[in-house]
Amino acid sequence: MSGFRVAYYFPATTGKLLATIPGVASVQAIEPAQRWNLPTDVDVIFAPPDFGDLGEHNAPRPIGWPGSIKFVQIASSGTDGYPRWMFDGPVVATSAGTAAPPIAEYVLTAMLMHEKRLPAMFARPGDAPVTQTGMMANPLGSLEAKTLGLLGVGHIGTEVARLAQVFGMKIIAHRRSTAAAPNPAMTLVSLDELLARADHLVLAAPMTPETAGVIGAAALAKVKHGVHIVNIARGGLIDQAALAAALDRGQVGGATLDVTDPEPLPPGDPLWTAPNVRITDHISWSSAGTPRRIFALFADNLGRFAKGERLINQLD
């Protein structure tokens, strides 16, 4: 084969970048109106997920799918946000790990903001100055010696743990697999122990039938009093009504949510008025380096596919 014919659903600048990758013979943009009416006469599909309209998950299967398509590269770690038929036929690879650095930085930022009581501690004109005596009586928190609890130990959890070590945190984690901890400073524990000990509980697990609603009323009744929960995985991991109730009664001391269910969170949802909640719009992955890492992974996978090798992050 002289090169791959690639169809993509990205901004127009993406096509110019794709055309520079060795092994790409031609590029074809997928029009927004044809979001899931994917062409079947190309070799490769390169597409991001769609979290804005859950109805897209039920988009009809294109006639003749998969046709000549040999593999699909998705620009996300998870497989939600795509119609199920996309995974029928061609080889599919995810972009797991490409957003781990900025997401880990987001998590550390969230934990530090919680401990340092930001932005509440920002000085404003007319405020009475905070006295040193007052700060002695009510000191700011610290990550040092606090316990980080990781639910999920993939690329993101591993990177969060690496950064947390620098701050002197104790690191415990729970994972479903029997694989060893990827970091010698990390101790694998049961879910109940994770909930009971974590000062900062970070959700970094994939969304599966087993993990849906894993942080529900029963789990929230077991968490350490005052825990700070950070969710950078999927909103469906949390029973949000139960979380709002736990925040109201003080069992949960705060929550930083980059993902919700649904996205965006609708006006009137109890989480908007629950105490000590920070919500962002699924942006923790964002950094100038993330697209670069995704394109580098795609280029690597094109080369691997051409040589008949297993792809990075290839789904089984």
N, C-alpha and C positions, 0 to 999 in steps of 0.2 A: 504494500500500500504506500502511495506517495505521500499521504497525509490524511488527517482526520477532518471531516466536515462537522463543525460544532455549531449547535444552536444554543442561544443563551437568553435568559430573561434578566437583564440588568440595565442600568443606564447606558446610553450610547457610547460613553467613553470605554465601557468594558470591552466592546468589540475591538477597539484599537489595541487594547492590552492583550486580548486573546490572540489577535493576529500575529503578535510578536513571539508567541510561544513556539518553540521548535516542535514540529509534528503537526501543527495546525495548517490545513490546506485552505480552509474557507470558514467564514463565520456568518451566522444568520441570526438576526435579532428576532425575538418573539414579541409580537405586539401586545400591549397591555390587554386589549380586548380578547386576545387569544391566550390568556394566562395559562390555562391548562389544556388548551387544544394544541398539544405539542406536535411538532412535525415528526413524521416517522421515516423520512427519507434522508436523515443525516446519520452520522456515526455516534455522536456524543451529545448529550443534553447537560448543560451546566446551569443550575437554577437555585435561587434562594427559596426559603419557605414562604408561606403566607400565613401570618397570624391574625391579620385584620378581619378576615371573613371566614369563619369556620365552615360556612357552606361550601367553600372551595374544596374541602376535603372530599365532598361527594360529587365533584365534577365528573362528568361522563368520560369514560375511557375513549381516547381517540380511536377512530376507525383504523384498523390494521395494526394497532400497538402490539409489539414494539417495532415492527417493521425492520428497518436496517440498523436500528440503534444498537450499539454494542455495549456502551456503559453510560451510566448517569452519575455525574458528580453533583452532590448537593452541597450548598454553601452554608451548612449549619451542622451542629453536633448531633442534634436529635432528628428523628424521622417524622415527628409530628409536623403539621403544617404542609403536608403533601398528600395528594390522593393515594389511596392504597395501591391502585393499579400501577403506579409508577415503579413499584418494586417487583413487578411481575415480568420476568424475562431477562432483561439486561443486568449486567453486573452493576451494583450500586455502591458508591463510596461516600462516606460523610467527610465533613471537615473538622472532625473532633480534634480539639487541642489548639486550633489556630487562634481562638479567642481566649484561651486560658490566662495569658499574662494580664490583659486589661481587666478581665473579670476578677482575678485575684486582687488586683489593685483596688478595684471597686469594693470588694469585701473588706479589705484592710481599712479603707477610707471609712466605710460604714461603721466598723467596730470602733475606730478611733473617734469618730464623731459622737458615737453613743457614750463612750467613756469620758470624753472631754466636754460633754453636754453642749455641743454645737448644733445649731446656731444660737441657742438660748444664751450662751455666755458672751456673744458679741456685744460690745459696748455701743450704745446709741446716745445721741444728744439728749441731755436732760435726765438721763438715768443717774441714780445715785451710784457713786463709784463702789465697786466691790472692794472690801477691805481685806488686808492680809489676814486679819484675825478671823474674818468670815470664811476665808478659804481654808484656814487651818481647821475650823470647825466642820466645814463641809467641803472636803477636798475633791478635786477632780479625780476621776477614775484613771486606771492604767491597764494596758494589756499585759504588763509584766505579771507573771504568775497566775494569770487568768486561764481558764480552761476553754480551749477551742474544741467544739464538737462538730465533726464533719459527718453528715449523712450523705454518703457517696464518696468514693475515692478514685475518681477517674483523673483525667488531665487537670481539670479545674481544682478538685479537692487537693491533689498533689501539689499544685502551685500555691494554693492558699496556705497549705501547711509549711511550705518552704519559706514564704514570707513571714508567717506567724512565728517561726523559730527565731527570727531576728529580734522580735519584740519580747522574747523570753516566755512565750506562752506554752502551757502544757497542751498537748495535742492528743485527742482521742478521736476515734472514727468507727463508724459502723458501715460494713459493706455486705452485700448478699453473697458474693463469691467467697471461696475459701482461699483465694490468693493471699500471699503475705502482704504486709503493709509496705508501700513503696518507699517509706521514709523511716529510718531507724528510730527517729524521735516520736513516731506515731504509734499509739497503742490501739489495737482493734478491740472493741468491746461490744456487748450486746446493745440492742436498741434501747432497752430500759435503762441500762447504765449510762448510755450516751445522753438520754433525756435528763437523768437525775443529776449529772455532773457538769454539763456544759453551761458556762457563763455566756458564751456566744455560740448559738446553734446555727450552722451554715448548711443550707439545703443545696446539695450539688449532685443529686441522684437523677437518673433519667426518669421520664414519665412512662410508666408501664401500668398494666392492670394491677400489679402487686403494690406499686407505690402510690397510686391514686388515693388521695385523702389520708396518707400515712400520718400526717400531723393533724389529727382530729381531736375531738373532745377528750378521748381516753388518753392520748399521748400528751396533750396539754395539761392534763391533771397530774402527770408524772414529771413535768419539767422542773428544773431548779427555779425557785421563786426569784422573779426579777430577770429571767433570762432574756437576752436579746436575740431575736430570730432574724436571720438574713436569708432571703430566698432569691437565688440567681439561677434557678433551674427551670421549673415550670410552675405556674400558679396552681395547677390541679393537685400538687403535692399537699396543699393545705386546705383544710376545711375553714374557709375564711370567716364564716359566721362564728365558729368556735374560737377562732383566733381573736376576733373583735371582742367576744365575751371575756376571754382570758386577759386581754389588755385592759378592759374596763375594770375588772376586779383586781388587777395588779399582779396576777400570777405570772404574766409575761410583762417584762419591764419595757420592752420596745420591740419594734419590728421595722426592718428595712426590706422593702419588697420591690425588686426590679421586674418581677413577673406577677401577674394576677390572673384570675379566671373569672370573667373574660378579660381580654385586653382590647381597648383600655377599660379600666374599672369604671362602671357607669356612675353618674351622679346619684347621690342618695345611698350608696353602699355604706354599710356601717363602718368600714375601715377608714373612710374619709374623716370621720369624727372620733375615731378611737384615739386614745392618748398615745403619744410617743411613737407615731407611725410616720415613716418616710417612704414615699412611693415614687418610683421613676418608671419611665415608659420603655422597659426592655432595652436599655441602652448600655448595660454594663460591658457588653462585648466591644464597644466602640473605641477604636484607636486608629491612628494613621497606619499602624503596622498590621492591623488585622486583615485588610484586603490583600496586602502584600503576602502575608503568610498563606492565605487561601489560594492565591494565584500560584504561588510556589508549589503548594501541595498538588494543585491541579496539573501543573506542568510535570511534576514528578510522576503523577499517576498516568499521564499520557505516555510517558516514556516506558513506564512499567508495563502498561497494557500492550504497547507495541512489541515488547519483548516477551510477552506471555507470562509475566510475573504477577504475583498477587499484589493488589493495590493496597496502598496505605488506607486504613480505616474501611476496608472492604467489609460489607455486611454479609453474613452467612445466611 
